[in-house]
Amino acid sequence: MQKFSISICIPTRNRKDLLIECLDSILNQSVKPNEILIIDDSSNHETLNYINKLKPIYPFLRYKLQESQNGIAGAVIEAIKESNSDFCWMLSDDDLLEKNSLAKVLEFINENQNLSGLSVGYKFYDKTMSYRIKNMPPSRNIRLPNQVQFNSIESTFQEIGHHLGFLSGQIIKRKPSIDVINQNKLEKYMNSWIITNIIGLLLINNPKWAFLNLPLVKYRSGNDSFLERGIYKRQLITHEELRNTFLNFFDEESKTFKVLISTLVNNRMPRALAVIKANRASNTELFQIFKLYIKYYSTYLGFWIKVFPIFFVPGNLINLVRKLYNVYKKNR
């Protein structure tokens, strides 16, 4: 039986302090990766200076600078091309690995050798990583067992399609990934959901995917770099870019597409909109978001029952409830 190797691939840009925490969580694993590959999207020199201090101690640490800013899509593609292992574990620079995560993943992929890749679960934390927040369900079925294997692109996306967009939870087989990159015109796939697109392309060729439903990653919430573009443009990433990503693989009238949109409306949008209102979005922004939602979701009953009423709840009230909840969690 082949023993697989794994690279931890970390896109980063001007977030040295967060990267330090991320690297510490990897370097303290009971089993070390074959390599840690840092893809730097034109950072300042602080990141490189820090990496240079670590290299003599950890020779498996590699650094690659992208001369021009290629965004997350370019960084992910670059990581796949540059890595030297059988599998690439994509990890956001602000997330952390739980203890023994790498050992559990390596054990699983060495026992299940025909996979295109796998997804892993996570724990949801606040921005400071000091207390837990209730997780979003990884799939439409929150009672999935600890290990699930899928044998079609449809079953994978129907059950964990939204989770496939969580970069730090995705581990892809490198050789097939290189093949799909080389065999496809990537223009329509090069967006914020590049990892979901690559997984979809992988599953067309080999529809065997797994979900290791264990909390192996610590996810840092409240640190969305896409919000730098503004609240409304961040919403476009979810409600237009993600929609188009799903349409790259499924017809709009297909069961899979309808399941994905229904899951978005019923499970994810109410919480997302509540956070937007708690963060005091302006009335202009809220009206733009409302028009966007009506455009895509007005035919879904769940929108009118679960999402629409939140537009009328005062943001201050939502924020008060959130603050009380945060105090409760900190003091537990």
Residue, then its C-alpha position, 0 to 999 in steps of 0.5 A: m500500500q502506498k503511503f501518501s504525503i501531504s503539503i499544508c498550503i497557506p495563501t497569505r497577504n500582510r497578516k504575519d501575526l495571524l500566520i504565526e499562530c497558524l504555523d504554530s498549530i502546524l509545527n506542534q502537530s504530532v505528525k509533521p507534513n511533508e512540507i508547509l508551502i506559503i504562497d504570499d500574494s505580494s505582502n510587505h517584507e514582514t512575512l518573508n523576514y519571519i519565514n527566513k528565521l524559521k527555515p533553518i529550523y524547519p527545512f520543510l517550510r517553503y515560501k513562494l512570492q507572487e509578484s503580482q496580486n493574483g488573489i485567492a484563486g491565483a494563490v490556490i492554483e499556484a499552491i497546487k502547482e508548486s507543492n511536492s506532495d500527493f495531497c494538498w491541504m489548503l489552510s487559510d492563514d487565520d485558521l488553526l489546526e487542532k491537535n493530531s489533525l494531521a495524523k488523523v487525515l494521513e491515517f484516513i487517506n492511507e486507508n482510502q486510497n482512491l479518493s479525489g480528496l476529502s473535506v474535514g470539519y471545524k470548530f467555530y471561534d470568535k475573532t480572538m480564538s478565545y471562545r466557541i461559537k455555534n457552528m454552521p451545519p457542514s451539510r443539509n444533514i447535521r447527523l452525518p457520521n464521523q466518516v462519509q464517502f460519496n460516489s457521485i458529484e451530485s451526492t457530494f454537493q447535495e450533502i456538503g456543497h456549501h462546506l466545500g467553499f470553506l478553504s481550510g477544510q479541503i484536502i485535494k489530491r495533487k496529480p488529478s488537480i494538476d490535470v484538471i488545471n491543465q485540461n480546462k480553460l480556467e477563466k470562469y472558475m477563477n473566482s473567490w470559490i476557486i476551491t469549490n470549482i477545483i473540487g467540482l472538476l475533480l469529481i467529474n473525473n473521479p467522483k469519489w470524495a469523503f467527509l471526515n466529520l471531525p472538528l480538525v480545524k479551528y475557524r476564526s470568525g469575524n475576520d473576512s478579508f472579502l469585507e474590505r470590498g464592502i458589505y454589498k460586494r461581499q454579498l455578491i460573492t455569495h449570491e452571484e459568484l457562488r451561484n455561478t460556481f454551482l451552475n458550472f456543474f449543475d443545471e438550474e432545474s436540477k435537484t442538486f442546484k435546488v438543494l444547494i439554494s434551499t440549504l443556503v436560504n434556510n440554513r445560512m442566510p438568516r444568520a448571515l443577515a443577522v450579523i450584517k444588521a448587528n454590524r450596523a449596515s446602512n439603510t442603503e446597503l440593506f436595500q441593495i441586499f434586499k433587492l439582491y435577495i429578491k432577485y434570486y430567492s423570492t420564489y423560496l418559501g424559506f426566504w419569506i419565513k426565515v430571512f425577510p422578517i430579519f430586515f425589520v428587526p432593529g440592528n441594535l437589538i440583534n447586536l445586544v443579543r449577540k453581546l449578551y451571548n458572547v459574554y455568556k460564552k466567555n464566562r462559561 
